[in-house]
Amino acid sequence: MFIPSIFSFFSGAGFLDLGFATSGFNIVYVNEIFPPFMAAYRYSREMMKLPLPEYGYHHGESGDVTQLFEGAQAQQLCELVESCRQSNHLVGFIGGPPCPDFSVGGKNRGYAGDQGKLTAAYIELICRNLPDFFLFENVKGLWRTKKHRLFFESIKQQLKQAGYILTERLINAIEYGVPQDRERIILLGFKKKY
């Protein structure tokens, strides 16, 4: 049976990953810089008897996505993605970079803020490693606010130039049975050959 492999970035406590895992995807790589979130992630997977990610948990300094562009960590990620491909697996990246810099109720610093820069880093990670598909999740302020919409359009252009066909939708978690009124922009990209 064919199961797509997922590389998860900004994994937090693992709720996005859990949705993918329970839908038949194989989470093979987990990346989260904040150790308490990683501890919760690991504990919940253990309690739910979900398998360990084949390529492990990457947290603390090794969970810093800005360190995945050059050097040994970048090379290792590239090799792991290639290993998945050689096993005839589709490779997907999923992630929701920290959003306070784009949030209407948050810092509102945009792409120049410390956390806003992580959105650009995630897009660059996608463009460098070229997974077969990706999911990007963030707050509605990135999509709806004029100030941030230009940045959102620029990252979409970058992804199109890397060979992705994109689709986006503003969703509300309440539409999917979550007891929370929480709007998020979801951007999906698929390599043109798919």
Residue pairs with C-beta under 8 A, 6 or more apart in sequence:
2 88
2 89
2 90
3 24
3 25
3 26
3 89
4 25
4 26
4 89
4 90
4 91
4 92
4 132
4 133
5 25
5 26
5 28
5 54
5 84
5 89
5 90
5 91
5 92
6 17
6 20
6 25
6 26
6 27
6 28
6 29
6 92
6 93
6 94
7 28
7 29
7 31
7 55
7 77
7 80
7 81
7 91
7 92
7 93
7 94
7 131
8 14
8 16
8 17
8 20
8 27
8 29
8 30
8 31
8 93
8 94
8 95
9 31
9 65
9 93
9 94
9 95
9 97
9 122
9 125
10 31
10 32
10 65
10 95
10 96
10 97
10 98
10 118
10 122
11 17
11 30
11 31
11 32
11 37
11 38
11 41
11 95
12 32
12 34
12 37
12 41
12 96
13 37
13 40
13 41
13 44
14 30
14 40
14 41
14 44
14 45
16 94
16 95
16 96
16 135
16 137
17 27
17 30
17 41
17 94
18 44
18 48
20 27
20 94
21 27
21 50
25 92
26 54
26 89
27 50
27 53
28 53
28 54
28 55
28 80
28 84
29 53
29 54
29 55
29 56
29 58
29 77
29 80
30 38
30 41
30 53
30 56
30 57
30 58
31 58
31 59
31 63
31 65
32 38
32 41
32 57
32 58
32 59
32 63
33 59
33 60
33 63
33 64
33 65
34 59
34 63
35 59
35 60
38 57
38 59
38 63
41 57
42 57
45 52
55 80
61 67
62 73
65 118
65 121
65 122
65 125
66 117
66 118
66 121
67 73
67 74
68 74
68 77
68 125
69 121
69 124
69 125
69 128
74 128
77 129
78 128
78 129
81 91
81 129
81 131
84 91
85 91
90 132
90 133
90 194
91 131
91 132
91 133
92 131
92 132
92 133
92 134
92 135
93 125
93 126
93 129
93 131
93 133
93 134
93 135
94 134
94 135
94 137
95 122
95 134
95 135
95 136
95 137
96 136
96 137
96 138
96 184
97 115
97 118
97 119
97 121
97 122
97 136
97 138
98 115
98 118
99 106
99 115
99 138
99 139
99 141
99 142
100 106
100 107
100 113
100 115
101 107
101 108
101 109
101 110
101 111
101 112
101 113
101 114
101 115
101 116
102 108
102 110
102 116
102 119
102 138
102 139
102 141
102 142
102 145
102 148
103 139
103 141
104 139
104 140
104 141
104 145
106 139
106 141
107 113
107 115
108 141
108 147
109 115
109 116
110 116
110 147
110 148
110 151
111 117
111 119
111 120
111 148
111 151
116 151
119 138
119 142
119 151
119 155
120 155
122 136
123 136
123 155
123 158
123 159
126 134
126 136
126 159
126 162
126 189
127 158
127 159
127 162
130 162
130 163
130 191
132 190
132 191
132 194
133 188
133 189
133 190
133 191
133 194
134 164
134 188
134 189
135 186
135 187
135 188
136 186
136 187
136 188
136 189
137 184
137 185
137 186
137 187
138 184
138 185
139 183
139 184
139 185
140 170
140 183
140 184
140 185
141 148
142 148
142 149
142 151
142 152
142 185
143 149
143 152
143 168
143 170
143 185
144 170
152 185
156 166
156 168
156 187
159 166
159 189
160 166
163 191
163 192
164 189
164 190
164 191
164 192
165 189
165 190
165 191
165 192
166 187
166 188
166 189
167 187
167 188
167 189
168 185
168 186
168 187
168 188
169 185
169 186
170 183
170 184
170 185
170 186
171 183
171 184
171 185
171 186
172 181
172 182
172 183
172 184
173 180
173 181
173 182
173 183
173 184
174 180
174 181
174 182
